[in-house]
Amino acid sequence: MKVIAVGGSVTGLAAAAALADAGHEVLVLEREAAAPPSTLDEAADGWARPTVPQAAHSHAFGSRGTNLLRDRLPDVYEDLLGAGTGRVNLADSPPPMLGDFAREPADDDLNMLTVRRSVFEWVLRARALSRPGVSVRTGATVRGLVTGEGRVTGVRLADGTELSADLVLDTSGRKTDAPKWLATAGLPVPEQTSESCRITYYTRYYRRLTPAPPGPLNRGFGAGGLWDSYTAVLFLGDGDTFSISLGVLPDDKEMKSLREEEAFTAAIRATPLLAGWVAPGNSEPISPVYAMGGLDNSSRLADPAGDLPVGFYGLGDAVCTTNPAYGRGVSLALAHVFELVDLLAAHPTVDRAQAARFAGASKGLLAPWLGESIANDRGRAGLWAATVAGERPQMPPPGIVTFGTAVAASTKDAQVWRRVAQVMMSLVSPAELYANDEITERVGRALAGGPPPQLPGASRADLVAAVRGATAGQQAA
Ligand SMILES: Cc1cc2nc3c(=O)[nH]c(=O)nc-3n(C[C@H](O)[C@H](O)[C@H](O)COP(=O)(O)OP(=O)(O)OC[C@H]3O[C@@H](n4cnc5c(N)ncnc54)[C@H](O)[C@@H]3O)c2cc1C
């Protein structure tokens, strides 16, 4: 089958590779005109992606996506390892408070890759392009759909060129114009929903100068914590690189200066869990501080029982985004890609029945994670807003498992830890954590004697003082 993928980033490139392996011919259309770096080293150290602002931010490569790469795109997986990507199994570093942790067979699935997103995407692109059925055209902006006989038969580019295909995939990411294209073509438009994640991200990259990690690695793939007004997470990268991302409320005025290098560094040094990583002599920064806001939990998922376009499917961020703090975007995009590949194998005719099956599969895959992300963001943003305003945060009612209570209990109960890890890694559905009687009972028992000690973060007062101090120092200089 001849397929066009609109957008040549993670989802479009993975779809191209996977569909080519299944015997399809894929043309990827990418609006960015600049050619990607010609070497991996160039890409690693600064691949400017004006149309993909999140490419500059830390990425955790979760288990669902990691396992899919290993099993279904093994050449990509192997080349990533060859490029210095680290391999981590979360069960190799359970919380120390669990004591004698007994590993279970399911723990073998808790794999992650540690690599900078630029390296990940460069390798994926190179492997996709190595397949005979794949081509990528850069500087090709899609502006609309071509239709005929009640279905999508191709795309129209900005210069008016029309290209035909048996199937058009929207892999154009979170800012997709597909709803406009569908409406203009008189085709059904899926309902769109969006709720702010209420988080702004600040990220900086570093190279480690010490032979061993200069700080704790409490998360396996790195280190991090979520405190009462911010989150700070360190992501191990390829080779000796790492990155740190800070997340704060978008309207947290005191934290606006985190985009300044001095303030960013001061906030990390005020966070005892991470301070050692940026102590003088332990690492050197290799990037400026990148900031990104405007993040939302969004859905453009079609109703399988409703009116559906034929010959046109959205994949990855183009149909659903969740808060990047949960690190699921790439895993869910890869899972979505393979849903499509498997559907095309089982039901190769592009028709209404195929569209309904894919809409059902997409909803089944993505809707639970969207719901979880929205619920967690409301809880976390409520806590942060109360702290910033100097108010007492509302506590969840007893007997309800929330992300916060589950994470707290996971330091005391190995089964809760395992379930939290499986859900964070998108391996089992959120209901297995939040609506499971055994887990609810275990969380209640683990927290009966009070919450476990907090990871060493900064209090609100210390964080504000550190950031203000750095800003004042800079102004005085
Ligand atoms: C701050 C941040 C941090 C994140 N961290 C993580 C993480 O830790 N782990 C994780 O798994 N995920 C993370 N994600 C999510 C992850 O980045 C995305 O899920 C992933 O990039 C998949 O994106 P995509 O390929 O669907 O879309 P994108 O990466 O947005 O790519 C869309 C592509 O389409 C092109 N395009 C757009 N319109 C057109 C058009 N009309 N014609 C032609 N081309 C077009 C764009 O130029 C771009 O190349 C994060 C996201 C953000 C915002």
The ligand as an ORCA input file, in Angstrom:
! r2SCAN-3c Opt
* xyz 0 1
  C       8.465     19.325     27.192
  C       8.167     17.932     26.678
  C       8.853     16.864     27.225
  C       8.551     15.561     26.802
  N       9.145     14.515     27.420
  C       8.815     13.265     27.059
  C       9.413     12.154     27.726
  O      10.153     12.309     28.694
  N       9.108     10.909     27.281
  C       8.232     10.701     26.244
  O       7.993      9.547     25.879
  N       7.635     11.732     25.614
  C       7.899     12.999     25.997
  N       7.313     14.040     25.353
  C       6.365     13.761     24.258
  C       7.100     13.468     22.956
  O       8.004     14.499     22.679
  C       6.101     13.304     21.811
  O       5.115     12.395     22.168
  C       6.843     12.821     20.584
  O       7.659     13.864     20.133
  C       5.936     12.365     19.456
  O       5.719     13.398     18.672
  P       5.142     13.331     17.181
  O       6.124     12.757     16.232
  O       3.778     12.745     17.231
  O       5.013     14.902     16.962
  P       6.183     15.992     16.867
  O       7.421     15.513     17.481
  O       5.598     17.257     17.361
  O       6.445     16.093     15.330
  C       5.533     16.595     14.394
  C       6.282     16.782     13.076
  O       5.345     17.137     12.061
  C       5.855     18.218     11.309
  N       4.702     18.936     10.758
  C       3.776     19.633     11.455
  N       2.829     20.104     10.621
  C       3.173     19.701      9.378
  C       2.579     19.879      8.084
  N       1.444     20.572      7.930
  N       3.199     19.345      7.006
  C       4.356     18.636      7.149
  N       4.958     18.443      8.346
  C       4.362     18.955      9.445
  C       6.669     19.025     12.316
  O       7.603     19.853     11.692
  C       7.306     17.894     13.137
  O       8.502     17.458     12.565
  C       7.572     15.343     25.767
  C       6.896     16.432     25.221
  C       7.161     17.704     25.689
  C       6.351     18.834     25.145
*
